[in-house]
Amino acid sequence: MTQAPQQLRNVLVDAAFDQISGRSLDDPKAWVGRLALLPEASRPKGTETLARAWATQTPEEAVGWATSLAPCDTRNRAEAAIAAS
């Protein structure tokens, strides 16, 4: 991803997060680190998508991660996605 031209990085990272699912999520903690690569406006959606996928694999870990987030709308969205899963 870091080898892609700057103008394409945001598009590629957004697309990668759009494709996350419980079956394709290889290392949830690595994806947590990748959230910082998303444009700020896309982070809540990326966090929600990650939470939903993580919850299908290991719900307890997903809940632990979500509750470690600062109280805000993004955390609420992550917790709601986990509950819905």
C-alpha positions, 0 to 999 in steps of 0.5 A: 500500500505504501508503494502506491501513489499518494492520490491512490492510497486513500482509495485503496485503503477505503476499498480494502476496508469495504471488503472486510468480512468475517471470512476475509479478516486475517489479523484483526489487530493489524487492521486496527493499525490500518484504520489510521491510513483511512481518511478521517471522514472514513474512519467511523465506517471503517471501524464499524466494518472491522468491528462487525467482521471481528465479532463474527470471529471472536466476539469477546476480543471485538468487544474488548477492543471496542470498549477500549476506544474513546467514548464517541460516535465511532465507538458507539457504531463499533459496539452497535455493529458487534451487537448486530453480529 
